[in-house]
Amino acid sequence: MEKVRYGILKLGAQLEFVQMPQSHMYQLTALNHRLHKEIVKLTAANIPELPRLIAECDDLELIDTTIPRLTGLAYINQLEQAFASIEETSYPLVSLLTEIRALQAQLEQWYEDAEEDAG
């Protein structure tokens, strides 16, 4: 099975850890930067708060179990739902959703392949 990396995300004082396949971490990093760049252009009232990816690491041993640790697919699914619910009329949200959904599809395939390899 392919190695994983962890993305450390921060929103205010809250931390989240996202476990990604090592081969896809750069996509999460790029997506996070792009969403932060573009989110300020949105004019809708229901824009989700978006954590910043502040670091990556190979190993993670959490002592505090109250800090969320998500799989990459779970995180991207949440992100897709949050952005799909935005009622934007002034900015073409389609391109952002396309990028989110592209990574979502890649992760779905990766997890399917990992299950097949394990089984």
Secondary structure, 3 states (H helix, E strand, C coil): CCCEEEEEEEECCEEEEEEEEHHHHHHHHHHHHHHHHHHCCCCCCCCCCCCEEEEEECCCCCCCCCCCEEEHHHHHHHHHHHHHCCCCCCCCCHHHHHHHHHHHHHHHHHHHHHHHHHC
